[in-house]
Amino acid sequence: MTGDGRQGTAARANTGRRVAVVGGGIGGLAAALAFARTGAHVTVFEQAPELREFGAGLQITPNGGAVLKALGLDAAAAARSVRGAAVVPSDALTGREVARFDLSRLGGVPYRFFHRGDLLEILAEGCREVGVAIRTGVRIGEVDPQLGTVSIAGGETHSFDLVVGADGLHSVLRPLLNGADKPYFTGQVAWRAIVDAPEAAPEARIWMAPGRHIVTYPLAGGRLNVVAVQARQGWTDEGWNHADDPANLRAAFADCAAVIRDMLAKVEEVRLWGLFRHPVASNWQTGRAAILGDAAHPTLPFLAQGANLALEDAYVLARECNRVPDLGAALTAYEFARQTRVRKAIAAANGNAVNYHLSGISRQVAHAGLRALGLVAPNQFLKRMDWLYGHDVTA
């Protein structure tokens, strides 16, 4: 693939290769499109009856945006997103801005805010244009990672040259490569909601309070995405799509500034989910199978990198399989290329989980440091993030 999404002229190992992608989310569709653009015949198997994402937003930072651009989706992405102008850490208790970091100083592809459903549609449209077969309402029974066979529950069995597991936290493929393990509760729960906010500024605000925080940013159509996180000792259910009473969300932030209370007063529907994780998988590939995204490395949503890392994984996996004729060597190269970066990003997200929830003197010191950084050296914050945002796997 070239940087603008067109096919290169060199010999391509993916030409004619039969690829199955298990999971029709953002990472899965990106992988399907990346493989199809390099000549593979791709089938996506999705368990849900249709490709859809529940009401929630996501941030596509320049590193993820570079992948969308390389896949030929930059124009569609620009048309269906909001371009981010700033990241603004703020004090949820007082409502005051702590610092402001200008995203226009970033190079490369713009920082963008999407509704998940819009990004999913953009990827699905791209897949259909290049002949990817998308099968919904399909539950996978068995996968043989050595033979590359995929058996549909109660139905037929298909053979592929490569099976890609992009099926998230409860991946079918992950335990086949790593052994069975249960995801563990991280001690955090989160509410997701969307409210009308036609006048919202194009910026991501991080509203920090002791033991909890809220992240807000605008979406296309005059809406505001709200993700509110609270530290908790336990959780009985798993997954994120659980309806909750908005009064519970409001009660958790009742001592915060009026700007927070007024925003949460507009919430009519809210979903609550416990944040669960696996460790980063020890094995990402074997035989004719590989995993990516949350199937390989679920991360806390405190660095806005879950979708971005999945996009990077998808591109690198297709690129290495196209570049290296021997599949085993290609999959090894993919795993080697991704492990260190993914671990660093997850460690940074874990650090934010602590920093956003500070209390007492440590909170005052941290806010003073952010305030000084914003006033004296605002570019330094972005330079510190260059390892993340400035990394372009398509270059």
Helices and strands as residue ranges (DSSP letters): E 18-22, H 26-36, E 41-45, E 57-60, H 62-70, H 74-79, E 82-83, E 86-91, E 101-102, G 103-105, E 112-115, H 116-129, E 133-135, E 140-144, E 149-152, E 157-159, E 162-165, H 174-178, E 184-196, E 203-209, E 212-219, E 223-231, E 239-244, H 246-252, H 258-265, E 270-277, E 285-286, E 289-291, G 293-295, H 306-323, H 327-355, H 360-376, H 378-384, H 386-389
